[in-house]
């Protein structure tokens, strides 16, 4: 290979490496818009993830822990319900995804906030997080789901 071509190849390789490096540092988009509470396969997969990862604290029927709005002796809030009696549906899909993946403090930018709920980013894949959130949302009454969908649409337009 002539010297000029080697130099050109080296520049091209360096540029490609730089582009790949920059891409790797770019924040990955959060796929919360992919929640599919109407997809039976996604919901069934989410039911399994919920049973394995969430039910021990949030209840097999999404009922949460008793007295979930009152701090316990350690100063922490018990696990809230994920059914229509809780506040889960008061939050847009994107925030629910970020809370599950990154933890409450990081997702809501609450420095120093303490909770027993772990960040699941290193435990569950994005697809598993989407499936479990889809399962939870699929359990809500139709009126709550419609209200939640309207809130999500309003958030997208802001």
N, C-alpha and C positions, 0 to 999 in steps of 0.2 A: 504494500500500500504506500503510495507516495506520501511524503511528509505533510503536504497541504491537506490531503484527505484525512490523515490521522488527526491532525489538529481540529479539523471540522467535526470528525466523529467524536473527539474528546469534548468539544464544546456542546454538541448535541446530547451526549450522555450526561454531562454536568447539568444542562438545562432540564433534562427529563428528571434527573434525581432531585433537583431543586423543586420542580413542580410537584413531584410525589411527596416530598417532605412538607411542602406548604399545604398540600391537600390533607395530609395526615394530621396537621395541627388545626385545620378548619373544624369548627364544632359541627358534630353530626346533627342533622335535623331530627327533632323528636317526632316519631311516627304516630302521635296520638290521634291524628285524623283518620287513622286506619281502624279505629274501634268498630267492631262489627257485631253488635248485639243481636242482629237478625240472622246471623249465619250460624246454623246449628252445629257445624263442625268446629268453628272457633269457640262457640259457647261451651260445647262438650269438653274441648281441650282445657278451657279456662276453669271449668268445674273441677277438673282433676288438679290443676295447679292450686286453685283456691283450697281444696280439701287438704292438700299437702303442705301449703305454705301460709295460709291465712286463717283457716277455720279455728285453729287452736286459740287464737286471741279474739278474732272478730266473730266467732260463732259459726256453727255448721249451717245455720239458717240466716246468716248475715246480721244477727241480732246484736252483736257487740257485747261488751262486758257491762254488768250492772253499774248503775250510777256513773256512766261514762263521762259526764260533764263535771264531775267533782274530782279534784286532785286527790291522789292517794297519799298515804303517810310519807312516801318518798318525794312528794311534790309533782308527780307525773300524772297525766290524764290516762285513765283506762282506755282500752281500744274501743273506738266508736262503732256503732252499727253501720253496715253498708246497705241496709234496706232503706225503705222510704222514711223511717223514723229518724235517721241520722242526717248528717250534713254532707255526705259524700256527693250527692247529686247537686249540691249547691256550688260545686266547683267544676270548671270546664274540663273537658277531656284532657287537654294539654297539661293542666296542673296535676290532675290525677296521675297521669303517666309520669311526670317529673317527680312527684312525691314518691311514687312506688320505686322508680329507678334510682333516684339520687338521695332520697330521704326528705323529711319534712323541712328541716332547717335550711338545706341548700335550695330546695325547690321553691320555698316561700320567702327566701332571703331573710330568715329569722336567726341572726347570729346568736349563738348561745342557747338556742331552744333545745330542750332535752325531751326525748321520747324513747319508749322501748321499741318502737318500730324501726327495724333496720332498713337501710337502703338495699334494694334488691338488684341493683345494677350488676353486681358481681355474682349474683346467685341465679337470676333468671335472665333469659334472653329478651330482647325487645318483643319478639313474637309471643313469648309466654306472658309478658306483662300486658300486652295488648289483649291476649286471650282472657286473662283473668279479669281485666277491667271490662271486657265485653260480656263476660259471664255475669259480673256484678250488675252491670247496667241492664242486662236482659231480665233480671229478677224484679226490677222496679215496675210498678203499675204503669200502664200506658200513659196516663196523664202526666206522671212524673218524668217519664222518658221524653215525652213531647216537650215539656217545659225545659228539660235539660238540653235537648236538641236546639231549641230556640236560643238558649243562652250561648251555646257553642257557636251558632250562626252570628249572633251579635258580637261575640269576641273576634271572629274572623274579619268582620267589617271594620273593626277599630284600627 
